[in-house]
């Protein structure tokens, strides 16, 4: 502006130097006297009005603009002549039937004595900027509407931890009336110091790793403790520079309550299942003992009596002798059946010789009954508590039952071992058709479900894998009694 002021002595002379200077400006330039006659218009201004610079020299502004706009220009120009001060305005008008936004700066040109000789109008078309601002404001309004109607707490922070934007839910959570009341603050301004420090540490971790972080945490809000699930994410620019963090939190208090109820109910069901299994096992022991002792004893007496009768029959009564002989054979087979049923209910070898011997007996019995070759490998010195050994034995029994029913296998191997973590591992592998993932996940796979529940009662796990055409493996891993992994 000082450069134009230095040229005031050239006003009215139009010697070319003023015009050359004004043509340098990237804006539209008008120079008018107090009568609002145009003394000069640069080429850019002339083109905007649809003519050349010489065509507008000497014309008054009210002949160049519509009456409302001309009156507005006139008012501000006279204000500059009267006060000698710069006037800055922004107007919305139509130029060649096109709506435009004009930013005008009216600068006085003063003579040596200080009187205003002319006014320079520097006019810039800021339509692009204004439209961009309007579009940005519209997008911000949409974004604000989305954020404020979002049911979660949402925020955006810079690298220093200052809030750049939050939604209304976040503002309410930290006791502020409006979201704008939080902008510019830090976590220490809105949360208790321990909670704020935790949030700051989380932000630093997110920015350092450039990875999203997901945490579940209790937050004390409005005199009540509530659980929130929070997702925090770094904000990166196109050059991968960290600009800050953003995130949202959702209230999961009700979900946590339901999860706690579900966990409690699951524990109750498992405790009930354990009790039922214990009662069932005790009942099996009792029934097996009664079958073995009472029924077995009765059958033994019957066999002895039949043997006696067989000796007392006359030798010429062949028909009676044949009948008695058949009864002796039937009684002997019944004794074997009783022993088998008693062993299946509760093999006495499990109580007398322990889990290892019981597994060897089970493998031999399985091979005898099914014709499927069964190899077994157990440690010679395996020592397992009776109750725990019973559960592992039953799981092996169930695995072999599944092989016999579904696998179509010709060979099964059973491996029992104790690993370095003091865990008992049972692995049953067959060479059958291989169980499918769909069969593993089926809700009616009650055998597998029962095995998993039995293992869970001991704090263990069951893993089932199948390979089409190559067989299935069932791995049971449970901690030994008294180990850290024991959850009972």
GIZIWO-V845534 format. One record per pair of residues at least 4 apart in sequence whose C-alpha atoms are under 7 Angstrom apart, sorted by sequence separation. I is the first residue (numbers start at 1). J is the second residue. If there is no record, write none. Layout:
i=<I & I>
j=<J & J>
//
This chain:
i=<1 & 2 & 3 & 10 & 14 & 16 & 17 & 18 & 19 & 20 & 32 & 33 & 41 & 42 & 43 & 44 & 45 & 46 & 47 & 51 & 53 & 59 & 61 & 65 & 66 & 67 & 68 & 69 & 70 & 71 & 72 & 73 & 74 & 75 & 76 & 77 & 78 & 79 & 80 & 94 & 95 & 110 & 111 & 126 & 127 & 128 & 129 & 130 & 131 & 132 & 133 & 134 & 135 & 136 & 137 & 138 & 139 & 140 & 141 & 142 & 143 & 144 & 145 & 146 & 157 & 158 & 166 & 167 & 168 & 169 & 170 & 171 & 172 & 185 & 186 & 187 & 188 & 191 & 192 & 193 & 194 & 195 & 196 & 197 & 198 & 199 & 200 & 201 & 202 & 203 & 204 & 205 & 206 & 220 & 221 & 236 & 237 & 252 & 253 & 254 & 255 & 256 & 257 & 258 & 259 & 260 & 261 & 262 & 263 & 264 & 265 & 266 & 267 & 268 & 269 & 270 & 271 & 272 & 273 & 274 & 275 & 276 & 277 & 278 & 279 & 280 & 281 & 282 & 283 & 284 & 285 & 286 & 287 & 288 & 289 & 290 & 291 & 292 & 293 & 294 & 295 & 296 & 297 & 298 & 299 & 300 & 301 & 302 & 303 & 304 & 305 & 306 & 307 & 308 & 309 & 313 & 317 & 318 & 319 & 320 & 321 & 322 & 323 & 324 & 325 & 326 & 327 & 328 & 329 & 330 & 331 & 332 & 333 & 334 & 335 & 336 & 337 & 338 & 339 & 340 & 341 & 342 & 343 & 348 & 349 & 350 & 353 & 354 & 355 & 356 & 357 & 358 & 359 & 360 & 361 & 362 & 363 & 364 & 365 & 366 & 367 & 384 & 385 & 386 & 387 & 388 & 389 & 390 & 391 & 392 & 393 & 394 & 395 & 396 & 397 & 398 & 399 & 400 & 401 & 402 & 403 & 418 & 419 & 435 & 436 & 437 & 438 & 445 & 446 & 447 & 448 & 449 & 450 & 451 & 452 & 453 & 454 & 455 & 456 & 467 & 479 & 482 & 32 & 33 & 41 & 46 & 47 & 62 & 65 & 80 & 94 & 95 & 110 & 111 & 157 & 158 & 166 & 171 & 172 & 176 & 188 & 191 & 206 & 220 & 221 & 236 & 237 & 290 & 291 & 342 & 343 & 349 & 350 & 367 & 384 & 402 & 418 & 419 & 455 & 456 & 466 & 467 & 481 & 32 & 33 & 46 & 80 & 93 & 94 & 110 & 111 & 157 & 158 & 171 & 206 & 219 & 220 & 236 & 237 & 367 & 403 & 418 & 455 & 466 & 479 & 22 & 31 & 32 & 46 & 80 & 93 & 109 & 110 & 156 & 157 & 171 & 206 & 218 & 219 & 235 & 236 & 367 & 417 & 418 & 455 & 465 & 466 & 479 & 10 & 30 & 31 & 62 & 92 & 93 & 108 & 109 & 156 & 171 & 188 & 218 & 219 & 234 & 235 & 313 & 349 & 350 & 417 & 465 & 31 & 43 & 61 & 92 & 109 & 156 & 187 & 218 & 219 & 235 & 349 & 416 & 417 & 452 & 464 & 465 & 30 & 31 & 43 & 91 & 92 & 108 & 109 & 155 & 156 & 168 & 217 & 218 & 234 & 235 & 416 & 452 & 464 & 7 & 30 & 42 & 76 & 91 & 108 & 155 & 168 & 171 & 216 & 217 & 234 & 235 & 310 & 363 & 415 & 416 & 463 & 464 & 29 & 30 & 41 & 90 & 91 & 107 & 108 & 154 & 155 & 167 & 216 & 217 & 233 & 234 & 363 & 415 & 463 & 29 & 90 & 106 & 107 & 154 & 166 & 216 & 232 & 233 & 363 & 414 & 415 & 462 & 463 & 28 & 89 & 90 & 106 & 107 & 153 & 215 & 216 & 232 & 233 & 310 & 414 & 462 & 89 & 106 & 215 & 232 & 413 & 414 & 461 & 462 & 28 & 29 & 88 & 89 & 105 & 106 & 153 & 154 & 174 & 214 & 215 & 231 & 232 & 360 & 413 & 461 & 28 & 40 & 88 & 104 & 105 & 152 & 153 & 174 & 214 & 231 & 412 & 413 & 460 & 461 & 38 & 39 & 87 & 88 & 104 & 105 & 165 & 213 & 214 & 230 & 231 & 306 & 412 & 460 & 23 & 38 & 39 & 87 & 104 & 148 & 163 & 164 & 212 & 213 & 230 & 411 & 412 & 459 & 460 & 22 & 23 & 38 & 86 & 87 & 103 & 104 & 147 & 148 & 163 & 164 & 212 & 213 & 229 & 230 & 411 & 458 & 459 & 37 & 38 & 86 & 102 & 103 & 148 & 163 & 212 & 228 & 229 & 409 & 410 & 37 & 38 & 86 & 102 & 103 & 162 & 163 & 211 & 212 & 228 & 229 & 306 & 356 & 409 & 19 & 37 & 85 & 102 & 103 & 162 & 163 & 211 & 228 & 229 & 409 & 455 & 36 & 37 & 84 & 101 & 102 & 162 & 210 & 227 & 228 & 408 & 36 & 100 & 101 & 161 & 227 & 228 & 303 & 407 & 408 & 101 & 227 & 356 & 407 & 459 & 100 & 206 & 207 & 226 & 407 & 459 & 80 & 206 & 303 & 458 & 459 & 458 & 459 & 436 & 458 & 435 & 457 & 84 & 299 & 434 & 435 & 434 & 355 & 359 & 370 & 434 & 81 & 207 & 433 & 434 & 299 & 433 & 434 & 373 & 374 & 375 & 376 & 377 & 378 & 379 & 432 & 433 & 434 & 435 & 372 & 373 & 374 & 375 & 376 & 377 & 378 & 379 & 432 & 433 & 434 & 296 & 372 & 373 & 374 & 375 & 376 & 377 & 378 & 431 & 432 & 431 & 432 & 430 & 431 & 77 & 203 & 296 & 430 & 429 & 430 & 429 & 428 & 429 & 292 & 427 & 428 & 34 & 291 & 292 & 427 & 428 & 173 & 427 & 398 & 426 & 427 & 292 & 426 & 291 & 425 & 426 & 425 & 424 & 425 & 288 & 423 & 424 & 423 & 424 & 395 & 423 & 424 & 288 & 422 & 423 & 288 & 422 & 284 & 285 & 422 & 284 & 391 & 33 & 34 & 159 & 33 & 158 & 159 & 32 & 33 & 158 & 31 & 32 & 157 & 158 & 31 & 32 & 157 & 31 & 156 & 157 & 30 & 31 & 156 & 29 & 30 & 155 & 156 & 29 & 30 & 155 & 29 & 154 & 155 & 28 & 29 & 154 & 27 & 28 & 153 & 154 & 27 & 28 & 152 & 153 & 385 & 27 & 152 & 153 & 152 & 8 & 8 & 8 & 5 & 5 & 274 & 270>
j=<5 & 6 & 7 & 14 & 18 & 20 & 21 & 22 & 23 & 24 & 36 & 37 & 45 & 46 & 47 & 48 & 49 & 50 & 51 & 55 & 57 & 63 & 65 & 69 & 70 & 71 & 72 & 73 & 74 & 75 & 76 & 77 & 78 & 79 & 80 & 81 & 82 & 83 & 84 & 98 & 99 & 114 & 115 & 130 & 131 & 132 & 133 & 134 & 135 & 136 & 137 & 138 & 139 & 140 & 141 & 142 & 143 & 144 & 145 & 146 & 147 & 148 & 149 & 150 & 161 & 162 & 170 & 171 & 172 & 173 & 174 & 175 & 176 & 189 & 190 & 191 & 192 & 195 & 196 & 197 & 198 & 199 & 200 & 201 & 202 & 203 & 204 & 205 & 206 & 207 & 208 & 209 & 210 & 224 & 225 & 240 & 241 & 256 & 257 & 258 & 259 & 260 & 261 & 262 & 263 & 264 & 265 & 266 & 267 & 268 & 269 & 270 & 271 & 272 & 273 & 274 & 275 & 276 & 277 & 278 & 279 & 280 & 281 & 282 & 283 & 284 & 285 & 286 & 287 & 288 & 289 & 290 & 291 & 292 & 293 & 294 & 295 & 296 & 297 & 298 & 299 & 300 & 301 & 302 & 303 & 304 & 305 & 306 & 307 & 308 & 309 & 310 & 311 & 312 & 313 & 317 & 321 & 322 & 323 & 324 & 325 & 326 & 327 & 328 & 329 & 330 & 331 & 332 & 333 & 334 & 335 & 336 & 337 & 338 & 339 & 340 & 341 & 342 & 343 & 344 & 345 & 346 & 347 & 352 & 353 & 354 & 357 & 358 & 359 & 360 & 361 & 362 & 363 & 364 & 365 & 366 & 367 & 368 & 369 & 370 & 371 & 388 & 389 & 390 & 391 & 392 & 393 & 394 & 395 & 396 & 397 & 398 & 399 & 400 & 401 & 402 & 403 & 404 & 405 & 406 & 407 & 422 & 423 & 439 & 440 & 441 & 442 & 449 & 450 & 451 & 452 & 453 & 454 & 455 & 456 & 457 & 458 & 459 & 460 & 471 & 483 & 486 & 37 & 38 & 46 & 51 & 52 & 67 & 70 & 85 & 99 & 100 & 115 & 116 & 162 & 163 & 171 & 176 & 177 & 181 & 193 & 196 & 211 & 225 & 226 & 241 & 242 & 295 & 296 & 347 & 348 & 354 & 355 & 372 & 389 & 407 & 423 & 424 & 460 & 461 & 471 & 472 & 486 & 38 & 39 & 52 & 86 & 99 & 100 & 116 & 117 & 163 & 164 & 177 & 212 & 225 & 226 & 242 & 243 & 373 & 409 & 424 & 461 & 472 & 485 & 29 & 38 & 39 & 53 & 87 & 100 & 116 & 117 & 163 & 164 & 178 & 213 & 225 & 226 & 242 & 243 & 374 & 424 & 425 & 462 & 472 & 473 & 486 & 18 & 38 & 39 & 70 & 100 & 101 & 116 & 117 & 164 & 179 & 196 & 226 & 227 & 242 & 243 & 321 & 357 & 358 & 425 & 473 & 40 & 52 & 70 & 101 & 118 & 165 & 196 & 227 & 228 & 244 & 358 & 425 & 426 & 461 & 473 & 474 & 40 & 41 & 53 & 101 & 102 & 118 & 119 & 165 & 166 & 178 & 227 & 228 & 244 & 245 & 426 & 462 & 474 & 18 & 41 & 53 & 87 & 102 & 119 & 166 & 179 & 182 & 227 & 228 & 245 & 246 & 321 & 374 & 426 & 427 & 474 & 475 & 41 & 42 & 53 & 102 & 103 & 119 & 120 & 166 & 167 & 179 & 228 & 229 & 245 & 246 & 375 & 427 & 475 & 42 & 103 & 119 & 120 & 167 & 179 & 229 & 245 & 246 & 376 & 427 & 428 & 475 & 476 & 42 & 103 & 104 & 120 & 121 & 167 & 229 & 230 & 246 & 247 & 324 & 428 & 476 & 104 & 121 & 230 & 247 & 428 & 429 & 476 & 477 & 44 & 45 & 104 & 105 & 121 & 122 & 169 & 170 & 190 & 230 & 231 & 247 & 248 & 376 & 429 & 477 & 45 & 57 & 105 & 121 & 122 & 169 & 170 & 191 & 231 & 248 & 429 & 430 & 477 & 478 & 56 & 57 & 105 & 106 & 122 & 123 & 183 & 231 & 232 & 248 & 249 & 324 & 430 & 478 & 42 & 57 & 58 & 106 & 123 & 167 & 182 & 183 & 231 & 232 & 249 & 430 & 431 & 478 & 479 & 42 & 43 & 58 & 106 & 107 & 123 & 124 & 167 & 168 & 183 & 184 & 232 & 233 & 249 & 250 & 431 & 478 & 479 & 58 & 59 & 107 & 123 & 124 & 169 & 184 & 233 & 249 & 250 & 430 & 431 & 59 & 60 & 108 & 124 & 125 & 184 & 185 & 233 & 234 & 250 & 251 & 328 & 378 & 431 & 42 & 60 & 108 & 125 & 126 & 185 & 186 & 234 & 251 & 252 & 432 & 478 & 60 & 61 & 108 & 125 & 126 & 186 & 234 & 251 & 252 & 432 & 61 & 125 & 126 & 186 & 252 & 253 & 328 & 432 & 433 & 127 & 253 & 382 & 433 & 485 & 127 & 233 & 234 & 253 & 434 & 486 & 108 & 234 & 331 & 486 & 487 & 487 & 488 & 466 & 488 & 466 & 488 & 116 & 331 & 466 & 467 & 467 & 389 & 393 & 404 & 468 & 116 & 242 & 468 & 469 & 335 & 469 & 470 & 410 & 411 & 412 & 413 & 414 & 415 & 416 & 469 & 470 & 471 & 472 & 410 & 411 & 412 & 413 & 414 & 415 & 416 & 417 & 470 & 471 & 472 & 335 & 411 & 412 & 413 & 414 & 415 & 416 & 417 & 470 & 471 & 471 & 472 & 471 & 472 & 119 & 245 & 338 & 472 & 472 & 473 & 473 & 473 & 474 & 338 & 473 & 474 & 81 & 338 & 339 & 474 & 475 & 221 & 475 & 447 & 475 & 476 & 342 & 476 & 342 & 476 & 477 & 477 & 477 & 478 & 342 & 477 & 478 & 478 & 479 & 451 & 479 & 480 & 345 & 479 & 480 & 346 & 480 & 345 & 346 & 483 & 346 & 454 & 117 & 118 & 243 & 118 & 243 & 244 & 118 & 119 & 244 & 118 & 119 & 244 & 245 & 119 & 120 & 245 & 120 & 245 & 246 & 120 & 121 & 246 & 120 & 121 & 246 & 247 & 121 & 122 & 247 & 122 & 247 & 248 & 122 & 123 & 248 & 122 & 123 & 248 & 249 & 123 & 124 & 248 & 249 & 481 & 124 & 249 & 250 & 250 & 109 & 110 & 111 & 109 & 110 & 457 & 457>
//
